[in-house]
């Protein structure tokens, strides 16, 4: 797969859990800011992953092994709490991961990943409040996804800019 020499992998999601999928327009803004730092952006994910303008759109085109290789060769990873984030973490690729309503303490096992979520909300970790078995959560317990609204582009960028 022909890749640029200096690139950031971005995986904006989607998942079946409300409170984990950040707004597409905000991801687009983050991609522009990453490019302004001198990096190309490689978009990964499955066919359901939102389209974000980039020269390197690999959504739905990679096997698991190819995805791991693309991440391994990257300079940085930005995305949601997902399988690609775990690939980045396992390969010591630095990254910033959007956790939304998820408590990152239960997911991050290495120092190469920095979490961002609305930690000041009392409902962080709400996915644990629902009885098992479960594989999705389609409604927010608050009725409004404050964990999404409170994480602005500027707040996300501040964390990325420090880590990149």
Contact map, one row per residue, 1 for C-alpha under 8 A:
11100000000000000000000000000000000000000000000000000000000000000000000000000000000000000000000000000000000000000000000000000000000000000000000000000000000000000000
11110000000000000000000000000000000000000000000000000000000000000000000000000000000000000000000000000000000000000000000000000000000000000000000000000000000000000000
11111000000000000000000000000000000000000000000000000001000000000000000000000000000000000000000000000000000000000000000000000000000000000000000000000000000000000000
01111110000000000000000000000000000000010000000000000000000000000000000000000000000000000000000000000000000000000000000000000000000000000000000000000000000000000000
00111110000000000000000000000000000000000000000000000000000000000000000000000000000000000000000000000000000000000000000000000000000000000000000000000000000000000000
00011111000000000000000000000000000000110000000000000000000000000000000001100000000000000000000000000000000000000000000000000000000000000000000000000000000000000000
00011111100000000000000000000000000000111100000000000000000000000000000001110000000000000000000000000000000000000000000000000000000000000000000000000000000000000000
00000111110000000000000000000000010000111100000000000000000000000000000001111100000000000000000000000000000000000000000000000000000000000000000000000000000000000000
00000011111000000000000000000000000000001111000000000000000000000000011001111100000000000000000000000000000000000000000000000000000000000000000000000000000000000000
00000001111100000000000000000000000000001111000000000000000000000000000000001110000000000000000000000000000000000000000000000000000000000000000000000000000000000000
00000000111110000000000000000000000000000011100010000000000000000000000000001111000100000000000000000000000000000000000000000000000000000000000000000000000000000000
00000000011111000000110100100000000000000000100011000000000000000000000000000111000000000000000000000000000000000000000000000000000000000000000000000000000000000000
00000000001111100000100000000000000000000000100011000000000000000000000000000011010000000000000000000000000000000000000000000000000000000000000000000000000000000000
00000000000111110001100000000000000000000000000111000000000000000000000000000000000000000000000000000000000000000000000000000000000000000000000000000000000000000000
00000000000011111101100000000000000000000000000000000000000000000000000000000000000000000000000000000000000000000000000000000000000000000000000000000000000000000000
00000000000001111100000000000000000000000000000000000000000000000000000000000000000000000000000000000000000000000000000000000000000000111100000000000000000000000000
00000000000000111111100000000000000000000000000000000000000000000000000000000000000000000000000000000000000000000000000000000000000000011100000000000000000000000000
00000000000000111111100000000000000000000000000000000000000000000000000000000000000000000000000000000000000000000000000000000000000000001111000010000000000000000000
00000000000000001111110000000000000000000000000000000000000000000000000000000000000000000000000000011100000000000000000000000000000000000001000010110000000000000000
00000000000001101111110000000000000000000000000000000000000000000000000000000001100000000000000001111100000000000000000000000000000000000000000000010000000000000000
00000000000111101111111000000000000000000000000000000000000000000000000000000001000000000000000000010000000000000000000000000000000000000000000000010000000000000000
00000000000100000011111101100000000000000000000000000000000000000000000000000000000000000000000001010000000000000000000000000000000000000000000000010000000000000000
00000000000000000000111111100000000000000000000000000000000000000000000000000000000000000000000000000000000000000000000000000000000000000000000000010000000000000000
00000000000100000000011111110000000000000000000001010000000000000000000000000000000000000000000000000000000000000000000000000000000000000000000000000000000000000000
00000000000000000000001111111000000000000000000000000000000000000000000000000000000000000000000000000000000000000000000000000000000000000000000000000000000000000000
00000000000000000000011111111100000000000000000000000000000000000000000000000000000000000000000000000000000000000000000000000000000000000000000000000001100000000000
00000000000100000000011111111110000000000000000000010000000000000000000000000000000000000000000000000000000000000000000000000000000000000000000000000000100000000000
00000000000000000000000111111111000000000000000000011000000000000000000000000000000000000000000000000000000000000000000000000000000000000000000000000000000000000000
00000000000000000000000011111111100000000000000000000000000000000000000000000000000000000000000000000000000000000000000000000000000000000000000000000000100000000000
00000000000000000000000001111111110000000000000000000000000000000000000000000000000000000000000000000000000000000000000000000000000000000000000000000000100010000000
00000000000000000000000000111111111000001000000000000000000000000000000000000000000000000000000000000000000000000000000000000000000000000000000000000000000000000000
00000000000000000000000000011111111100000000000000000000000000000000000000000000000000000000000000000000000000000000000000000000000000000000000000000000000000000000
00000000000000000000000000001111111110000000000000000000000000000000000000000000000000000000000000000000000000000000000000000000000000000000000000000000000010000000
00000001000000000000000000000111111111111000000000000000000000000000000000000000000000000000000000000000000000000000000000000000000000000000000000000000000000000000
00000000000000000000000000000011111111111000000000000000000000000000000000000000000000000000000000000000000000000000000000000000000000000000000000000000000000000000
00000000000000000000000000000001111111100000000000000000000000000000000000000000000000000000000000000000000000000000000000000000000000000000000000000000000000000000
00000000000000000000000000000000111111100000000000000000000000000000000000000000000000000000000000000000000000000000000000000000000000000000000000000000000000000000
00000000000000000000000000000000011111110000000000000000000000000000000000000000000000000000000000000000000000000000000000000000000000000000000000000000000000000000
00000111000000000000000000000000011111111000000000000000000000000000000000000000000000000000000000000000000000000000000000000000000000000000000000000000000000000000
00010111000000000000000000000000011001111100000000000000000000000000000000000000000000000000000000000000000000000000000000000000000000000000000000000000000000000000
00000011110000000000000000000010011000111110000000000111000000000000000000000000000000000000000000000000000000000000000000000000000000000000000000000000000000000000
00000011110000000000000000000000000000011111000000000111110000000000000000000000000000000000000000000000000000000000000000000000000000000000000000000000000000000000
00000000111000000000000000000000000000001111100000010101111000000000000000000000000000000000000000000000000000000000000000000000000000000000000000000000000000000000
00000000111000000000000000000000000000000111110010000000111100000010000000000000000000000000000000000000000000000000000000000000000000000000000000000000000000000000
00000000001110000000000000000000000000000011111110000000011100000000000000000000000000000000000000000000000000000000000000000000000000000000000000000000000000000000
00000000000000000000000000000000000000000001111110000000001110000000000000000000000000000000000000000000000000000000000000000000000000000000000000000000000000000000
00000000000000000000000000000000000000000000111111000000001100000000000000000000000000000000000000000000000000000000000000000000000000000000000000000000000000000000
00000000000001000000000000000000000000000000111111000000000000000000000000000000000000000000000000000000000000000000000000000000000000000000000000000000000000000000
00000000001111000000000000000000000000000001111111100000001000000000000000000000000000000000000000000000000000000000000000000000000000000000000000000000000000000000
00000000000111000000000100000000000000000000001111110000000000000000000000000000000000000000000000000000000000000000000000000000000000000000000000000000000000000000
00000000000000000000000000000000000000000000000011111000000000000000000000000000000000000000000000000000000000000000000000000000000000000000000000000000000000000000
00000000000000000000000100110000000000000010000001111100000000000000000000000000000000000000000000000000000000000000000000000000000000000000000000000000000000000000
00000000000000000000000000010000000000000000000000111110100000000000000000000000000000000000000000000000000000000000000000000000000000000000000000000000000000000000
00000000000000000000000000000000000000001110000000011111100000000000000000000000000000000000000000000000000000000000000000000000000000000000000000000000000000000000
00000000000000000000000000000000000000001100000000001111100000000000000000000000000000000000000000000000000000000000000000000000000000000000000000000000000000000000
00100000000000000000000000000000000000001110000000000111110000000000000000000000000000000000000000000000000000000000000000000000000000000000000000000000000000000000
00000000000000000000000000000000000000000111000000001111111000000000000000000000000000000000000000000000000000000000000000000000000000000000000000000000000000000000
00000000000000000000000000000000000000000111100000000001111111000000000000000000000000000000000000000000000000000000000000000000000000000000000000000000000000000000
00000000000000000000000000000000000000000011111010000000111111000000000000000000000000000000000000000000000000000000000000000000000000000000000000000000000000000000
00000000000000000000000000000000000000000001111000000000011111000000000000000000000000000000000000000000000000000000000000000000000000000000000000000000000000000000
00000000000000000000000000000000000000000000010000000000011111100000000000000000000000000000000000000000000000000000000000000000000000000000000000000000000000000000
00000000000000000000000000000000000000000000000000000000011111111110000000000000000000000000000000000000000000000000000000000000000000000000000000000000000000000000
00000000000000000000000000000000000000000000000000000000000011111110000000000000000000000000000000000000000000000000000000000000000000000000000000000000000000000000
00000000000000000000000000000000000000000000000000000000000001111111000000000000000000000000000000000000000000000000000000000000000000000000000000000000000000000000
00000000000000000000000000000000000000000000000000000000000001111111100000000000000000000000000000000000000000000000000000000000000000000000000000000000000000000000
00000000000000000000000000000000000000000000000000000000000001111111110000000000000000000000000000000000000000000000000000000000000000000000000000000000000000000000
00000000000000000000000000000000000000000001000000000000000001111111111000000000000100000000000000000000000000000000000000000000000000000000000000000000000000000000
00000000000000000000000000000000000000000000000000000000000000011111111100000000000100110000000000000000000000000000000000000000000000000000000000000000000000000000
00000000000000000000000000000000000000000000000000000000000000001111111110000000000000000000000000000000000000000000000000000000000000000000000000000000000000000000
00000000100000000000000000000000000000000000000000000000000000000111111111000000000000000000000000000000000000000000000000000000000000000000000000000000000000000000
00000000100000000000000000000000000000000000000000000000000000000011111111001000000100110000100000000000000000000000000000000000000000000000000000000000000000000000
00000000000000000000000000000000000000000000000000000000000000000001111111000000000000010010100000000000000000000000000000000000000000000000000000000000000000000000
00000000000000000000000000000000000000000000000000000000000000000000111111100000000000000000000000000000000000000000000000000000000000000000000000000000000000000000
00000111100000000000000000000000000000000000000000000000000000000000011111111000000000000000100000000000000000000000000000000000000000000000000000000000000000000000
00000111100000000000000000000000000000000000000000000000000000000000000011111000000000000000110000000000000000000000000000000000000000000000000000000000000000000000
00000011100000000000000000000000000000000000000000000000000000000000000001111100000000000000111000000000000000000000000000000000000000000000000000000000000000000001
00000001111000000000000000000000000000000000000000000000000000000000001001111110000010010000111110000000000000000000000000000000000000000000000000000000000000000000
00000001111100000000000000000000000000000000000000000000000000000000000000011111000010000000001111000000000000000000000000000000000000000000000000000000000000010000
00000000011110000000000000000000000000000000000000000000000000000000000000001111110010000000000111000000000000000000000000000000000000000000000000000000000000000000
00000000001110000001100000000000000000000000000000000000000000000000000000000111110010000000000011100000000000000000000000000000000000000000000000000000000000000000
00000000000000000001000000000000000000000000000000000000000000000000000000000011111011000000000011100000000000000000000000000000000000000000000000000000000000000000
00000000000010000000000000000000000000000000000000000000000000000000000000000011111111000000000000000000000000000000000000000000000000000000000000000000000000000000
00000000000000000000000000000000000000000000000000000000000000000000000000000000111111100000000000000000000000000000000000000000000000000000000000000000000000000000
00000000001000000000000000000000000000000000000000000000000000000011001000000000011111110000000000000000000000000000000000000000000000000000000000000000000000000000
00000000000000000000000000000000000000000000000000000000000000000000000000001111111111111000000010000000000000000000000000000000000000000000000000000000000000000000
00000000000000000000000000000000000000000000000000000000000000000000000000000000111111111100000000000000000000000000000000000000000000000000000000000000000000000000
00000000000000000000000000000000000000000000000000000000000000000001001000000000001111111110000000000000000000000000000000000000000000000000000000000000000000000000
00000000000000000000000000000000000000000000000000000000000000000001001100001000000111111111111000000000000000000000000000000000000000000000000000000000000000000000
00000000000000000000000000000000000000000000000000000000000000000000000000000000000011111111111000000000000111011000000000000000000000000000000000000000000000000000
00000000000000000000000000000000000000000000000000000000000000000000000000000000000001111111100000000000000000000000000000000000000000000000000000000000000000000000
00000000000000000000000000000000000000000000000000000000000000000000000100000000000000111111100000000000000000000000000000000000000000000000000000000000000000000000
00000000000000000000000000000000000000000000000000000000000000000000000000000000000000011111110000000000000001010000000000000000000000000000000000000000000000000000
00000000000000000000000000000000000000000000000000000000000000000000001101111000000000011111111000000000000000011000000000000000000000000000000000000000000000000000
00000000000000000000000000000000000000000000000000000000000000000000000000111000000000011001111100000000000000011000000000000000000000000000000000000000000000000011
00000000000000000000000000000000000000000000000000000000000000000000000000011100000000011000111110000000000000011100000000000000000000000000000000000000000000010011
00000000000000000000000000000000000000000000000000000000000000000000000000001110000000000000011111000000000000001111000000000000000000000000000000000000000000110010
00000000000000000000000000000000000000000000000000000000000000000000000000001111100010000000001111100000000000001111000000000000000000000000000000000000000000000000
00000000000000000001010000000000000000000000000000000000000000000000000000000111100000000000000111110000000000000011100000000000000000000000000000000000000000000000
00000000000000000001000000000000000000000000000000000000000000000000000000000001100000000000000011111111000000000011100000000000000000000000000000000000000000000000
00000000000000000011110000000000000000000000000000000000000000000000000000000000000000000000000001111100000000000001110000010000000000000000000000110000000000000000
00000000000000000011000000000000000000000000000000000000000000000000000000000000000000000000000000111110000000000000110000111110000000000000000000100000000000000000
00000000000000000011000000000000000000000000000000000000000000000000000000000000000000000000000000111111000000000000100000011110000000000000000000000000000000000000
00000000000000000000000000000000000000000000000000000000000000000000000000000000000000000000000000101111111000000000000000011000000000000000000000000000000000000000
00000000000000000000000000000000000000000000000000000000000000000000000000000000000000000000000000100111111100000010000000000000000000000000000000000000000000000000
00000000000000000000000000000000000000000000000000000000000000000000000000000000000000000000000000000011111100000000000000000000000000000000000000000000000000000000
00000000000000000000000000000000000000000000000000000000000000000000000000000000000000000000000000000011111100000000000000000000000000000000000000000000000000000000
00000000000000000000000000000000000000000000000000000000000000000000000000000000000000000000000000000011111110000000000000000000000000000000000000000000000000000000
00000000000000000000000000000000000000000000000000000000000000000000000000000000000000001000000000000001111111101000000000000000000000000000000000000000000000000000
00000000000000000000000000000000000000000000000000000000000000000000000000000000000000001000000000000000001111100000000000000000000000000000000000000000000000000000
00000000000000000000000000000000000000000000000000000000000000000000000000000000000000001001000000000000000111111000000000000000000000000000000000000000000000000000
00000000000000000000000000000000000000000000000000000000000000000000000000000000000000000000000000000000000111111100000000000000000000000000000000000000000000000000
00000000000000000000000000000000000000000000000000000000000000000000000000000000000000001001111000000000000001111100000000000000000000000000000000000000000000000000
00000000000000000000000000000000000000000000000000000000000000000000000000000000000000001000111110000000000101111110000000000000000000000000000000000000000000000000
00000000000000000000000000000000000000000000000000000000000000000000000000000000000000000000001110000000000000111111000000000000000000000000000000000000000000100010
00000000000000000000000000000000000000000000000000000000000000000000000000000000000000000000000111100001000000001111100000000000000000000000000000000000000000000000
00000000000000000000000000000000000000000000000000000000000000000000000000000000000000000000000111110000000000000111110000000000000000000000000000000000000100100000
00000000000000000000000000000000000000000000000000000000000000000000000000000000000000000000000001111100000000000011111000000000000000000000000000100010000000000000
00000000000000000000000000000000000000000000000000000000000000000000000000000000000000000000000000011000000000000001111110010000000000000000000001110110000000000000
00000000000000000000000000000000000000000000000000000000000000000000000000000000000000000000000000000000000000000000111111010000000000000000000000000000000000000000
00000000000000000000000000000000000000000000000000000000000000000000000000000000000000000000000000000000000000000000011111000000000000000000000000000000000000000000
00000000000000000000000000000000000000000000000000000000000000000000000000000000000000000000000000000000000000000000011111110000000000000000000000100000000000000000
00000000000000000000000000000000000000000000000000000000000000000000000000000000000000000000000000000000000000000000001111110000000000000000000000000000000000000000
00000000000000000000000000000000000000000000000000000000000000000000000000000000000000000000000000001000000000000000000011111100000000000000000000000000000000000000
00000000000000000000000000000000000000000000000000000000000000000000000000000000000000000000000000011110000000000000011011111100000000000000000000100000000000000000
00000000000000000000000000000000000000000000000000000000000000000000000000000000000000000000000000001110000000000000000000111111100000000000000000000000000000000000
00000000000000000000000000000000000000000000000000000000000000000000000000000000000000000000000000001100000000000000000000111111110000000000100000000000000000000000
00000000000000000000000000000000000000000000000000000000000000000000000000000000000000000000000000001100000000000000000000001111110000001000000000000000000000000000
00000000000000000000000000000000000000000000000000000000000000000000000000000000000000000000000000000000000000000000000000001111111000000000000000000000000000000000
00000000000000000000000000000000000000000000000000000000000000000000000000000000000000000000000000000000000000000000000000001111111000000000000000000000000000000000
00000000000000000000000000000000000000000000000000000000000000000000000000000000000000000000000000000000000000000000000000000111111101000000000000000000000000000000
00000000000000000000000000000000000000000000000000000000000000000000000000000000000000000000000000000000000000000000000000000001111111000000000000000000000000000000
00000000000000000000000000000000000000000000000000000000000000000000000000000000000000000000000000000000000000000000000000000000011111000000000000000000000000000000
00000000000000000000000000000000000000000000000000000000000000000000000000000000000000000000000000000000000000000000000000000000001111100000000000000000000000000000
00000000000000000000000000000000000000000000000000000000000000000000000000000000000000000000000000000000000000000000000000000000011111111000000000000000000000000000
00000000000000010000000000000000000000000000000000000000000000000000000000000000000000000000000000000000000000000000000000000000000011111000000000000000000000000000
00000000000000011000000000000000000000000000000000000000000000000000000000000000000000000000000000000000000000000000000000000000000001111100000000000000000000000000
00000000000000011100000000000000000000000000000000000000000000000000000000000000000000000000000000000000000000000000000000000010000001111111000000000000000000000000
00000000000000011100000000000000000000000000000000000000000000000000000000000000000000000000000000000000000000000000000000000000000000011111000000000000000000000000
00000000000000000100000000000000000000000000000000000000000000000000000000000000000000000000000000000000000000000000000000000000000000001111101000000000000000000000
00000000000000000110000000000000000000000000000000000000000000000000000000000000000000000000000000000000000000000000000000000000000000001111111110000000000000000000
00000000000000000000000000000000000000000000000000000000000000000000000000000000000000000000000000000000000000000000000000000100000000000011111100000000000000000000
00000000000000000000000000000000000000000000000000000000000000000000000000000000000000000000000000000000000000000000000000000000000000000001111111000000000000000000
00000000000000000000000000000000000000000000000000000000000000000000000000000000000000000000000000000000000000000000000000000000000000000011111110000000000000000000
00000000000000000000000000000000000000000000000000000000000000000000000000000000000000000000000000000000000000000000000000000000000000000001111111000000000000000000
00000000000000000110000000000000000000000000000000000000000000000000000000000000000000000000000000000000000000000000000000000000000000000001011111111000000000000000
00000000000000000000000000000000000000000000000000000000000000000000000000000000000000000000000000000000000000000000010000000000000000000000010111111100000000000000
00000000000000000010000000000000000000000000000000000000000000000000000000000000000000000000000000011000000000000000110010010000000000000000000011111110000000000000
00000000000000000011111000000000000000000000000000000000000000000000000000000000000000000000000000010000000000000000010000000000000000000000000011111110000000000000
00000000000000000000000000000000000000000000000000000000000000000000000000000000000000000000000000000000000000000000000000000000000000000000000011111111000000000000
00000000000000000000000000000000000000000000000000000000000000000000000000000000000000000000000000000000000000000000010000000000000000000000000001111111000000000000
00000000000000000000000000000000000000000000000000000000000000000000000000000000000000000000000000000000000000000000110000000000000000000000000000111111101100000000
00000000000000000000000001000000000000000000000000000000000000000000000000000000000000000000000000000000000000000000000000000000000000000000000000001111111100000000
00000000000000000000000001101100000000000000000000000000000000000000000000000000000000000000000000000000000000000000000000000000000000000000000000000011111110000000
00000000000000000000000000000000000000000000000000000000000000000000000000000000000000000000000000000000000000000000000000000000000000000000000000000001111111000000
00000000000000000000000000000000000000000000000000000000000000000000000000000000000000000000000000000000000000000000000000000000000000000000000000000011111111100000
00000000000000000000000000000000000000000000000000000000000000000000000000000000000000000000000000000000000000000001000000000000000000000000000000000011111111110000
00000000000000000000000000000100100000000000000000000000000000000000000000000000000000000000000000000000000000000000000000000000000000000000000000000000111111111000
00000000000000000000000000000000000000000000000000000000000000000000000000000000000000000000000000000000000000000000000000000000000000000000000000000000011111111100
00000000000000000000000000000000000000000000000000000000000000000000000000000000000000000000000100000000000000000101000000000000000000000000000000000000001111111110
00000000000000000000000000000000000000000000000000000000000000000000000000000100000000000000001100000000000000000000000000000000000000000000000000000000000111111111
00000000000000000000000000000000000000000000000000000000000000000000000000000000000000000000000000000000000000000000000000000000000000000000000000000000000011111111
00000000000000000000000000000000000000000000000000000000000000000000000000000000000000000000000000000000000000000000000000000000000000000000000000000000000001111111
00000000000000000000000000000000000000000000000000000000000000000000000000000000000000000000011100000000000000000100000000000000000000000000000000000000000000111111
00000000000000000000000000000000000000000000000000000000000000000000000000010000000000000000011000000000000000000000000000000000000000000000000000000000000000011111
